[in-house]
Amino acid sequence: MFPVTAVIASTEARPMNASAYLAIITELDGQRAVLRLQGELDVSNREGLRRAISSALERHPPILVLDLSRLSFTDCAGVSVLVWAHKRLAGRGHGLVITGARPIVRRLLRLTDLDTYLHLSCPETLHDDPDESACI
């Protein structure tokens, strides 16, 4: 006889081909564009974020802020969009600021050594003291 292994899946699991929910709220002013992400960022919706970033950059803001405070998950495909945005802005002499990243997202960025490549900031530094070294 062969051993039998039972696999029990959560009733909350979604099919492999289902898209993750991601809402992107864009705020534009003269000095910066702010994209607030809510939900999950993965391979199924990364192109939506890429399009939102491209659209925001059409106004040529010197700073693009990605507020991840309501982003509950990202995978490597989502992280690749962050790297793409950083390269695109750096090529123009502009900056990307990532703020509000939750511990699960910060951990992925730290494990991939992107926490030193990308500019991570605290949510309160969007309006307050630019010295955010205490939260990085």
C-alpha positions in Angstrom: 0.0 0.0 0.0 1.0 3.6 -0.7 0.6 6.3 1.9 -2.2 8.7 1.2 -1.9 12.4 1.8 -5.0 14.5 2.1 -4.9 18.1 1.1 -7.5 20.4 2.4 -7.9 23.8 0.7 -9.4 26.8 2.4 -12.8 27.8 1.3 -11.4 31.3 0.8 -8.9 30.1 -1.8 -9.3 31.6 -5.3 -8.7 29.8 -8.6 -5.2 30.2 -10.0 -6.5 32.2 -13.0 -8.5 34.7 -10.9 -7.4 38.3 -10.8 -6.5 39.8 -7.5 -8.3 42.9 -6.5 -6.3 46.1 -6.8 -7.6 49.7 -6.6 -5.4 52.6 -7.6 -6.4 56.1 -6.6 -4.4 58.8 -8.3 -3.9 62.3 -6.9 -2.0 64.9 -9.0 -0.7 68.3 -8.2 2.1 70.4 -9.6 5.0 68.9 -7.6 4.1 65.3 -7.4 1.7 62.5 -8.3 0.5 60.2 -5.6 -0.8 56.7 -6.4 -2.6 55.0 -3.5 -2.8 51.2 -3.9 -5.4 49.1 -2.1 -5.6 45.3 -2.3 -3.2 42.9 -3.8 -0.6 43.5 -6.5 0.5 40.5 -8.5 1.1 39.1 -12.0 -2.7 39.3 -12.8 -2.9 43.1 -12.4 0.6 44.5 -12.7 -0.1 46.0 -16.1 -2.9 48.1 -14.6 -0.4 49.6 -12.2 2.1 50.1 -15.0 -0.6 52.0 -17.0 -1.6 54.1 -14.0 2.1 55.1 -13.5 2.5 55.9 -17.1 -0.6 58.0 -17.1 0.6 59.9 -14.0 4.0 60.6 -15.5 2.4 62.2 -18.6 2.2 65.4 -16.4 6.0 65.1 -15.7 5.8 65.4 -11.9 9.3 65.6 -10.3 8.2 63.1 -7.7 6.0 60.0 -7.9 4.8 58.7 -4.6 3.4 55.1 -4.3 1.4 54.8 -1.1 1.3 51.1 -0.2 -0.3 51.5 3.2 -3.4 49.6 2.0 -1.6 47.1 -0.1 -1.9 43.7 1.6 0.3 41.6 -0.7 2.7 41.8 -3.6 4.7 39.2 -5.5 7.8 39.5 -7.6 5.8 40.6 -10.6 4.5 43.5 -8.5 8.0 44.3 -7.3 9.2 44.4 -10.9 6.8 47.2 -11.6 8.3 49.2 -8.7 11.8 48.7 -10.2 10.5 49.6 -13.6 9.0 52.8 -12.3 12.2 53.7 -10.4 14.3 53.3 -13.5 11.9 55.3 -15.6 11.8 58.2 -13.2 15.6 58.1 -12.5 16.2 58.3 -16.3 14.3 61.6 -16.3 16.1 62.9 -13.2 12.9 62.5 -11.1 12.3 60.5 -8.0 10.1 57.6 -6.8 9.1 57.5 -3.2 7.5 54.3 -1.8 5.6 55.0 1.4 3.5 53.0 3.9 4.7 49.5 2.9 3.4 46.9 5.3 5.8 44.4 7.0 5.0 41.7 4.4 5.9 44.0 1.5 8.9 45.4 3.3 10.1 41.9 4.0 10.0 41.0 0.3 11.9 44.2 -0.6 14.5 43.5 2.1 14.9 39.8 1.0 15.6 41.0 -2.6 17.9 43.8 -1.5 15.5 46.3 -3.1 15.0 48.1 0.2 18.4 49.8 -0.4 17.7 50.4 -4.1 14.2 51.9 -3.8 13.4 54.9 -1.6 11.2 53.6 1.2 9.5 56.2 3.4 7.0 56.5 6.2 3.5 57.6 5.5 3.8 60.7 7.7 6.8 61.9 5.7 4.5 62.8 2.8 3.5 65.9 4.7 5.9 66.2 7.7 9.6 65.8 8.5 11.6 64.4 5.5 14.0 62.6 7.9 12.3 59.2 7.9 15.3 57.2 9.0 13.5 55.9 12.1 11.0 53.8 10.1 13.2 52.3 7.5 
